[in-house]
Structure formats: C-alpha cells, structure tokens
Amino acid sequence: MPEGRITIRTGEAIVLRTWPFHEADLLVSFFTREHGRLKGIARHAMRSRRRFGGALEPMTHVKATWAERPKQELVRLDAFEIISSPMTAEVDFARVAAIQLVAEVLDELPEGAVEDAVFRLALAVLAELKIDRVWMPVTYFCLWMNRLMGWMPDLNSCVVCGNRLVGQTACYTPTHDGLTCSDDGRPGSIPLSPAALTEAARMFRGTVADLATEDWPKTRTPALRRFAIETLERHLERRLQSARALARA
C-alpha cells in the first residue's frame, strides 16, 4: 500500500465505548467482525447527530464505514448505520450493567485481533439480555469468553491429583489455574457444586437462545457466574467494574 493512501472499509461492528476527544469529536472503540477491535474518531459527533444519530450507544450493532491510513492508529469514522440496538428495548439497572459487562470484556481484546466467534457470541447474548432475564446470558457469555480465549480450565478433572470431578464438589481460587477436588483444595478455595458443573456443561453444549427458555433467577448457580467472571478478571489482569455493579442488582 503506497504511503498516505486512504483505504475505505465497510463492515459489521459493535460499538463498545466512546470518549470526548478534542472539541466536538468522539473517540470510539468498536469491535468489527472482520478486522477485530479498532479505535476511531467520529468528527463533530458531539455537535451534530446527522451522521451517527444514536448509533454510538454502547453495544449497538451497526454497519460501519471507516477510513484507514497507513501508520495511523486511529481510523476516521465516516458513518454508522444501526442494525440493532439493545437500548430500543426496556432497560433496568441489571440489564444495563449486563450490557456494560459484555462491552467492558470486549474492549479488553487486543486491537486488530479478528475474533469472529466472539463477535457471534456477543450478538447472540445481547439478543437474550432482557428485563429480569440477564443472569443466564451473562454466565453463558463469561464462560464462553473464557473458552474462546483459551482460559477455561478442565472442568472434569482435579488439576492436582487428576481424579474425576463428575458428581463431586470442585474447588477453585481466583489466583490459580484449574479446579481441584475437595481433598486438594487450596487455602481460600471457593466451592463449585456438582449442579454448577452440570450447568456449565449444558452451556457449552447448548445455545444461549435455547437455554433462555428456562427460568434463570439470580439465585440459580451464582457460584458458576462468579467463577466465570473471576477467571476472566485474572486473565485480563483487571477487575471488571460492570461485574461489581451487576452484583448489586
């Protein structure tokens, strides 16, 4: 590509975050299906809503058009056309926190790393994040993100002795890899019941849409959700503020 040539790209994307940038501009972090996570500048977005409208709301699924120039980290955002927006449906504190959790995790992906499976996961989970029905999709998303990133430990065997964990209470700590049996639990271990491990196996076998037909209150497998979130936090090396907010819902 010759020096200075501008390349115009168009593709599906999910808006993650925006920040004020210079005068009326916005800096936008967005996750594309074909080019991974990118950052770009939406010129005059704070002054005029003509080009972007409500398309810059977090987790809005858009058809994006942007311009890239060699050796420049920030792209120029030209247009976002809304395909779907989670904000068109009814919201409450828990649903907003859950949407923010998905955005916060995706915003930690390396820039430019193409993750089509993650893109499809995010869209599928967003479709099921509804009022009073956030807990299963959030758990599903966090479990699958760990698996897709290669961070999910073996849920069937003790990492210390190798014994099978099926039908047993397993243990984990937020600071160590792998599950252990009760006999090999580390100091400060947190238990995962056989029911929680069974639910995890179901989530890895089934779709979020199918599982969403069941009743999943906050009290159903909270330890599994905690395990999935804490595993993410350890590998991302940061606390997820949206997860803290969701826990208060």
C-alpha positions in Angstrom: 0.0 0.0 0.0 1.6 3.3 -1.0 2.4 5.8 1.7 -0.5 8.0 2.6 -3.2 6.1 0.7 -6.5 6.0 2.4 -8.4 2.7 2.5 -12.2 2.9 2.9 -13.7 -0.1 4.7 -17.3 -1.2 5.4 -18.4 -4.0 7.7 -20.5 -5.1 10.7 -19.4 -3.7 14.1 -20.4 -3.4 17.7 -19.9 -0.1 19.5 -18.1 -0.6 22.8 -17.2 2.8 24.3 -16.9 6.5 23.5 -14.9 9.3 25.0 -14.8 13.1 24.3 -11.9 13.9 22.0 -10.7 17.4 21.2 -13.6 19.8 20.7 -16.8 18.2 19.4 -15.2 14.9 18.4 -15.7 11.5 20.0 -13.1 8.7 20.3 -14.9 5.4 19.6 -13.8 1.9 20.5 -15.7 -0.6 18.2 -15.4 -4.3 17.5 -15.7 -5.4 13.9 -16.5 -8.8 12.6 -13.6 -8.9 10.0 -10.9 -6.6 11.4 -11.2 -7.0 15.2 -11.3 -4.2 17.7 -10.5 -0.7 16.4 -10.5 2.8 17.6 -11.5 5.8 15.5 -12.5 9.4 15.6 -16.1 10.5 14.9 -15.7 14.1 13.8 -18.2 16.6 15.2 -20.2 13.7 16.8 -20.9 15.8 19.9 -22.2 18.7 17.9 -24.2 17.0 15.1 -26.2 13.8 15.2 -26.7 13.7 11.4 -24.2 11.1 10.5 -24.3 8.9 13.7 -27.5 9.6 15.5 -28.0 7.0 18.3 -25.5 4.6 16.6 -22.8 5.4 19.1 -24.6 3.9 22.1 -22.7 1.0 23.8 -23.3 -2.4 22.2 -25.2 -1.0 19.2 -24.8 -3.4 16.2 -24.0 -1.3 13.2 -22.9 -1.3 9.6 -19.8 0.8 9.9 -17.8 2.8 7.3 -14.4 4.0 8.2 -11.2 5.2 6.6 -7.7 3.8 7.4 -4.4 5.5 6.7 -1.0 3.6 7.0 0.9 4.1 10.2 -2.1 5.8 11.9 -3.6 4.0 14.9 -6.9 5.8 14.8 -9.2 5.4 11.9 -11.7 8.0 10.7 -15.3 7.1 11.2 -17.5 8.1 8.3 -20.9 6.5 9.1 -22.6 4.1 11.4 -25.9 2.6 10.2 -27.9 0.9 13.1 -28.7 -2.7 12.5 -30.0 -3.3 16.1 -29.6 -1.6 19.5 -30.1 -3.0 22.9 -31.5 0.4 24.1 -34.6 0.1 22.0 -36.0 -2.5 24.5 -37.0 -1.8 28.1 -34.0 -1.4 30.4 -33.4 -1.5 34.2 -30.2 -1.4 36.3 -29.4 -5.1 35.9 -29.8 -5.1 32.1 -27.7 -2.0 31.7 -25.0 -3.5 33.9 -25.1 -6.7 31.9 -24.8 -4.9 28.6 -21.9 -2.9 30.0 -20.2 -6.1 31.2 -20.2 -7.5 27.6 -18.8 -4.2 26.3 -16.1 -4.0 29.0 -14.9 -7.5 28.3 -14.8 -7.0 24.5 -13.0 -3.7 25.0 -10.1 -5.6 26.6 -9.5 -7.7 23.4 -6.2 -6.9 21.6 -6.7 -4.3 18.9 -6.9 -5.8 15.4 -7.3 -9.4 16.6 -10.0 -11.0 14.4 -12.4 -13.0 16.6 -15.5 -13.9 14.5 -16.6 -16.5 17.1 -16.5 -13.8 19.8 -18.5 -11.4 17.6 -21.2 -14.0 17.0 -21.3 -14.8 20.8 -21.8 -11.2 21.7 -24.7 -10.7 19.3 -26.4 -14.0 20.5 -26.0 -13.0 24.1 -27.2 -9.4 23.5 -30.4 -10.8 21.9 -31.2 -12.6 25.2 -30.4 -9.9 27.7 -33.9 -8.9 28.7 -35.6 -7.4 31.7 -35.4 -9.9 34.6 -33.6 -12.4 32.4 -29.9 -11.3 32.5 -28.3 -13.9 34.7 -28.1 -16.9 32.4 -26.9 -14.8 29.3 -24.2 -13.2 31.5 -23.0 -16.5 32.8 -23.1 -18.0 29.3 -21.1 -15.1 27.9 -18.4 -15.2 30.5 -18.0 -19.0 30.3 -17.7 -18.9 26.6 -15.3 -16.0 26.5 -13.0 -18.0 28.8 -13.3 -21.0 26.4 -12.8 -19.0 23.2 -9.8 -17.2 24.7 -8.2 -20.4 25.9 -8.6 -19.6 29.6 -11.2 -22.2 30.6 -9.7 -24.9 32.8 -10.7 -28.5 32.6 -14.0 -28.9 34.5 -13.9 -32.6 34.7 -10.6 -33.4 36.5 -8.7 -32.2 39.6 -5.6 -30.3 38.4 -3.6 -31.7 41.4 -4.5 -35.4 41.6 -6.2 -35.9 38.3 -9.3 -37.6 39.8 -12.6 -37.1 38.1 -14.8 -34.3 39.4 -18.1 -35.5 38.0 -20.7 -35.7 40.8 -18.3 -34.1 43.3 -17.9 -30.6 44.7 -14.9 -28.9 42.9 -12.9 -26.0 44.3 -11.1 -23.1 42.7 -9.3 -19.9 43.7 -9.3 -16.6 41.7 -5.5 -16.6 41.8 -4.7 -20.2 40.4 -5.4 -22.2 37.3 -7.6 -25.2 37.3 -10.2 -26.9 39.6 -9.3 -29.2 42.4 -11.2 -31.8 44.3 -12.1 -31.1 47.9 -9.2 -33.1 49.2 -6.7 -30.9 47.2 -8.4 -27.6 47.8 -6.0 -24.6 48.2 -6.3 -22.1 51.1 -9.3 -19.8 50.4 -10.8 -22.2 47.9 -14.3 -21.4 46.7 -16.6 -24.4 46.1 -18.4 -25.3 42.9 -21.2 -27.7 43.4 -21.9 -30.7 41.1 -25.0 -28.8 39.9 -22.9 -25.8 38.9 -20.5 -28.0 36.9 -23.6 -29.7 35.2 -24.9 -26.2 34.3 -21.5 -25.3 32.8 -21.5 -28.4 30.7 -25.0 -27.6 29.4 -23.9 -24.1 28.5 -21.0 -25.5 26.5 -23.4 -27.9 24.7 -26.4 -25.7 24.1 -27.2 -22.3 22.6 -28.0 -19.2 24.6 -31.3 -18.9 22.9 -32.4 -22.5 23.9 -31.3 -22.0 27.5 -33.1 -18.7 27.7 -36.4 -20.5 27.5 -35.8 -21.7 31.1 -36.3 -19.8 34.3 -32.9 -18.5 35.5 -33.2 -16.3 38.5 -30.2 -14.6 40.1 -30.1 -17.4 42.7 -29.5 -20.1 40.1 -25.8 -21.1 40.0 -24.4 -17.8 41.3 -21.1 -19.6 42.2 -20.7 -20.6 38.5 -21.2 -17.0 37.4 -18.7 -15.8 40.0 -16.2 -18.4 38.8 -16.6 -17.4 35.2 -16.2 -13.7 36.0 -13.2 -14.2 38.3 -11.5 -16.4 35.7 -11.9 -13.6 33.2 -10.6 -11.0 35.6 -7.5 -13.0 36.4 -6.5 -13.4 32.8 -7.5 -9.8 31.8 -5.5 -8.7 34.9 -8.1 -6.2 35.9 -11.3 -6.0 37.9 -14.5 -5.6 35.8 -16.3 -2.7 37.2 -19.5 -3.6 35.4 -19.4 -7.0 37.2 -19.3 -5.2 40.5 -22.3 -3.2 39.5 -24.2 -6.3 38.3 -23.6 -8.0 41.7 -25.5 -5.1 43.3 -28.6 -5.6 41.1 
